[in-house]
Amino acid sequence: MTRETSRSLLKWTPISPRILVARFTGRQAKLSVVVCYAPTNVAEVETKKEFYHSLQTVVNNIPKHDIMCILSDLNAIVGNYESYCPQAFGRHGLGVRNENGTMLINFAMANDLVIGGSLFPRRDVHKYSWTSPGRAVRNQIDHCLVSRKFRSSIQDGREYRGADVGSYHDLLVTKFFLKLKRNEKKAPNSEFQFDSDKLLDRTSRRELGTELSNKLEALYISDQDDQEMIWDQIKNLYNESPSKTVGHHKKPKDQWLSDRTWQLIEERKVAKL
């Protein structure tokens, strides 16, 4: 996630071990992203129905004016051009449709969604999203679904095999055109966010008072100066002096991964070597 995207994040909500929802704000509209993991094709039918029931509840709770995007490992093969469904997916799918694929297509049609990975002509190697151990079987089972009325916002979609991840799944990348904007609470200007805790120290207070007194005495104001100019001079004086004496608060860097996670990443790299 980029810094600009993180500032556009309104909230994220874990629904269950299989479903997570994140909501972003944009210049055109708000974007609701649902990340989910469906049961495998050999799972019990009741388990599959329970998953889609939970997913449907999540979709129903998404505001109607939001752009909805579902990023998922749905373990679903939707099929190729011979069985394409224009209401739900395009002519460039892959494989022979399985039971999960049928359930996914029915879900997409019921919610007016389109499966993005089937819209663009690609070589098969750029459609496979999962490779079995031993590389004997390859399937397209990871999908990106968006609201059909925003179908034109999907710029591209394909799999990339070069990602260094501990998974049999390849990286699914979908280019989606949406202008994001920052969603930051209005806060005082950064120039006023001084490290006021240092003023608890008597020496720091004395140094700041002395510096302000000296600068005020040296401040020259003529009769020709208007009030705005006088105010700017005094304001700059009170902004510059604390900057040198007490300094500013340092904003901590965003840490998206824990130290333990970085340690596991390094251990995995060593193990692969």
C-alpha positions in Angstrom: 0.0 0.0 0.0 1.4 3.4 -1.0 1.5 6.3 1.4 -1.1 8.2 -0.7 -3.4 5.2 -0.5 -2.9 4.8 3.2 -4.0 8.4 3.8 -7.1 7.7 1.7 -8.1 4.8 4.0 -11.3 5.5 5.9 -11.5 2.2 7.8 -10.9 -1.5 7.5 -13.1 -4.2 9.2 -12.3 -7.9 9.6 -15.6 -9.7 9.2 -14.4 -13.3 9.6 -11.3 -15.3 9.1 -12.3 -15.4 5.4 -13.5 -11.9 4.8 -12.0 -8.4 5.3 -13.5 -5.0 4.2 -11.6 -1.8 3.6 -13.1 1.6 2.6 -11.2 4.4 0.8 -12.2 7.9 -0.1 -11.7 9.3 -3.6 -12.3 12.4 -5.6 -15.0 10.8 -7.7 -16.5 8.4 -5.2 -15.6 6.2 -2.2 -14.1 2.7 -2.9 -15.1 -0.3 -0.8 -12.6 -3.3 -1.2 -13.6 -6.7 0.0 -10.8 -9.3 0.4 -11.9 -12.8 0.8 -10.9 -16.5 0.6 -13.6 -19.0 -0.4 -13.7 -22.7 0.5 -12.1 -25.1 -2.1 -14.1 -26.8 -4.7 -14.2 -30.1 -2.8 -15.6 -28.5 0.4 -19.0 -29.3 1.6 -21.9 -27.5 -0.2 -23.2 -26.1 3.1 -19.7 -24.6 3.8 -19.8 -22.9 0.4 -23.3 -21.6 0.9 -22.4 -20.3 4.4 -19.4 -18.4 2.8 -21.5 -16.8 0.1 -24.2 -15.9 2.6 -21.6 -14.0 4.7 -20.2 -12.4 1.5 -23.7 -11.4 0.4 -24.3 -9.8 3.8 -21.1 -7.8 3.5 -22.1 -6.6 0.0 -25.5 -5.6 1.2 -24.0 -3.4 3.9 -21.7 -1.5 1.5 -23.1 1.9 0.7 -24.9 2.0 -2.7 -22.9 4.9 -4.0 -19.6 3.3 -3.3 -17.5 1.7 -6.0 -17.2 -2.0 -4.9 -14.2 -4.2 -5.6 -13.9 -7.8 -4.5 -10.3 -9.2 -4.5 -10.4 -12.9 -3.8 -9.0 -16.4 -3.8 -12.4 -17.9 -4.7 -11.1 -21.3 -5.8 -13.5 -20.8 -8.8 -12.8 -21.6 -12.4 -15.3 -19.6 -14.5 -14.5 -21.1 -17.9 -13.3 -20.0 -21.3 -14.8 -18.1 -24.2 -17.0 -21.1 -25.1 -19.1 -20.7 -21.9 -18.6 -16.9 -21.3 -21.5 -14.9 -19.7 -21.5 -11.3 -20.9 -23.4 -10.2 -17.7 -20.6 -11.5 -15.4 -17.4 -12.2 -17.3 -15.8 -11.7 -20.7 -14.5 -14.0 -23.4 -10.9 -14.4 -22.0 -11.5 -16.7 -19.0 -9.6 -19.9 -18.7 -10.3 -23.6 -18.0 -13.4 -25.7 -17.6 -16.0 -24.2 -15.2 -16.3 -26.0 -11.8 -19.0 -25.9 -9.2 -17.3 -22.9 -7.4 -17.2 -21.1 -10.8 -21.0 -21.6 -11.2 -21.6 -20.2 -7.7 -19.3 -17.2 -8.4 -21.1 -16.4 -11.6 -24.5 -16.6 -10.0 -23.2 -14.3 -7.2 -21.8 -11.8 -9.7 -25.0 -11.7 -11.7 -27.1 -11.2 -8.6 -25.0 -8.3 -7.5 -24.3 -6.7 -10.9 -20.6 -7.5 -10.8 -18.1 -8.3 -13.5 -15.0 -10.6 -13.2 -12.1 -8.4 -14.3 -9.6 -11.1 -15.2 -11.7 -12.4 -18.0 -11.9 -9.0 -19.9 -8.4 -8.8 -21.4 -6.8 -11.1 -23.9 -3.6 -12.6 -22.4 -1.4 -15.6 -22.9 -2.5 -18.5 -20.8 0.7 -18.2 -18.7 -0.5 -14.7 -17.6 -3.9 -16.0 -16.7 -2.9 -18.9 -14.4 -3.1 -17.7 -10.8 -2.4 -21.0 -9.0 0.1 -23.8 -9.6 -0.1 -27.1 -7.8 2.9 -28.6 -6.0 5.0 -30.3 -8.6 3.6 -27.9 -11.2 1.3 -30.6 -12.7 -1.9 -28.5 -12.5 -2.5 -24.8 -13.2 -5.8 -22.9 -12.8 -7.2 -19.4 -12.8 -8.9 -19.3 -9.4 -8.1 -15.8 -8.1 -10.4 -13.0 -9.3 -11.1 -9.3 -9.1 -14.8 -8.4 -9.3 -16.1 -4.8 -9.6 -19.4 -3.1 -10.0 -20.5 -3.6 -13.7 -21.3 0.1 -14.1 -17.6 0.9 -13.3 -16.4 -1.8 -15.8 -14.6 0.9 -17.9 -12.5 1.8 -14.8 -10.6 -1.5 -15.1 -7.6 -0.7 -17.2 -5.8 -4.1 -17.2 -5.6 -7.4 -15.3 -3.0 -10.2 -15.3 -0.9 -12.6 -13.2 2.8 -12.0 -12.5 4.9 -15.1 -11.7 8.0 -13.3 -10.3 6.7 -12.2 -6.9 8.7 -13.6 -4.0 5.9 -14.9 -1.8 5.5 -18.2 0.1 2.5 -19.4 -1.8 1.5 -21.5 -4.8 -0.5 -18.5 -6.0 0.9 -16.0 -8.4 0.4 -12.2 -7.9 -2.8 -11.0 -9.4 -2.6 -7.3 -10.5 -5.6 -5.3 -11.7 -5.2 -1.7 -12.8 -8.1 0.3 -11.6 -8.4 4.0 -12.5 -9.6 6.0 -9.5 -8.3 9.3 -8.3 -7.7 9.2 -4.6 -7.4 12.1 -2.2 -6.1 12.4 1.3 -8.4 12.1 4.2 -6.7 13.9 7.0 -8.3 15.6 9.9 -7.8 19.3 10.1 -5.0 19.9 12.5 -3.1 23.0 13.5 -0.4 24.1 11.1 2.7 22.0 11.5 4.8 25.1 12.3 2.8 25.4 15.6 3.3 21.8 16.7 6.3 22.4 18.9 7.7 19.9 21.4 6.0 21.7 24.3 7.1 19.0 26.8 10.6 20.6 26.8 9.0 23.8 28.3 8.5 21.8 31.5 12.3 22.3 32.0 13.1 25.6 33.7 16.3 26.1 31.6 14.4 25.7 28.3 11.8 28.2 29.4 14.4 30.7 30.4 16.3 30.3 27.1 13.0 30.7 25.1 12.0 33.8 27.1 15.4 35.4 26.7 15.4 34.8 22.9 11.9 36.2 22.5 12.8 39.3 24.6 15.9 40.0 22.6 14.1 39.7 19.2 11.2 41.8 20.3 13.6 44.6 21.4 15.4 44.4 18.1 12.1 44.4 16.1 11.8 47.6 14.1 8.3 48.8 13.3 7.9 52.1 11.3 4.9 54.3 11.2 4.5 53.4 7.5 4.0 49.7 8.2 0.4 48.5 7.9 -1.1 46.1 10.5 -0.8 43.1 8.3 3.0 43.6 7.9 3.4 44.1 11.6 1.4 41.0 12.4 3.5 38.9 9.9 6.8 40.1 11.5 5.6 39.3 15.1 4.1 35.9 14.0 7.4 34.9 12.2 9.3 35.9 15.3 7.2 33.7 17.6 7.4 30.8 15.1 11.2 30.9 14.6 12.3 31.2 18.2 10.6 28.0 19.6 11.9 26.1 16.5 15.4 26.7 17.6 14.8 26.4 21.4 12.3 23.5 21.8 12.1 22.1 18.3 9.2 20.2 16.7 7.5 16.9 17.4 8.9 14.2 15.2 6.1 12.2 13.5 6.8 8.5 13.9 7.2 6.5 10.7 4.4 4.2 9.6 5.3 0.6 10.3 3.1 -1.7 8.3 5.0 -4.9 9.2 6.1 -5.9 12.7 9.8 -6.7 13.5 8.8 -10.4 13.8 7.4 -10.4 10.3 10.6 -8.9 8.9 12.6 -11.5 10.7 10.5 -14.3 9.2 10.9 -12.7 5.7 14.7 -12.8 6.1 14.7 -16.4 7.4 12.6 -17.4 4.4 15.1 -15.8 2.0 18.0 -17.6 3.7 16.0 -20.9 3.5 15.4 -20.4 -0.3 19.1 -19.9 -0.9 
